[in-house]
Amino acid sequence: MHESLTIGQLSTRSGVAPSALRYYERLGLIRAERTGGNQRRYPRTELRRVAFVRIAQQVGISLEEIREALDSLPASRNPTPDDWAALSRVWRERLDEKIRLLGKLRDDLDGCIGCGCLSLQRCSLYNPGDSLAGEGPGARLVLPRTGNGAVTAS
């Protein structure tokens, strides 16, 4: 088996279009070496990085944050399970908050769909007269707030 992959092979193995892989490379999310003919060759370990990028994007983490996280991995060697665990610990609280918010959204939507309160008199999301406008923008009744009352968009 080859130690490196062409962009086509990486694309096939990862399910990510070559154009996206080139974009990830430009952003510093993945790395390629160049052949004498200036063709990209990706170390096999880049498959894990591509998978990490895709999963992190699916849960709403920005490419900039993903790059910062990947930059914390050692550049001089392949990351170990301990390296990946350390990266995971940094995001654990944030991901737990996202899970909590998704659960709340799911539960609130179940109530909204079934409640039938077209008058909005019983709606837990209704903000009569925009009374919360003074607290700032956003879904004031749903999103968590910081100590100063600002909504955080985790």
C-alpha positions, 0 to 999 in steps of 0.5 A, a space after each residue: 500500500 502506498 504511503 501517500 495518496 493523490 488528491 483523487 485517492 484522498 477524495 475517494 477515500 474521504 468522500 470530499 470533493 477535490 475542490 474542497 480538499 484544495 480549499 482545506 489545504 489553503 486554509 491549513 486544515 490539511 497538508 500535502 507534499 509536492 512531487 517533482 511534477 508539482 502534484 499533491 501527495 497526502 500522507 495517509 494520516 490526512 484522512 483522519 484530519 479530513 474526517 475530523 474537519 467534516 464532523 466538526 463542521 456538521 456540529 456547527 464549528 467554524 473552519 477557523 476554530 477547526 484550524 486552531 484545534 488542528 494547529 494544536 496537534 504536533 506537526 513533527 509526528 502523527 497525532 497519538 490517541 492522547 493528542 486527539 483526547 487533549 483536543 477533545 477536552 478543549 471542546 467538551 464543554 462547548 459540545 455539551 452546551 450544543 447538545 443541551 441546546 439541541 435537546 431544548 430545541 427538539 423538546 420546544 418544537 415538539 411542544 410548539 407543533 402540538 400545542 395549537 396555540 395560534 393565539 400565542 398566549 401559551 407560547 414559551 417563545 412568544 415575546 409580547 410587544 418585543 419586551 425583551 428588545 432592551 436586552 439585545 438581539 437574538 432568541 432571548 428566551 432560548 439561548 443561554 446568557 452570559 453574566 451581563 445578560 448577552 445571549 451566547 450563540 455557542 
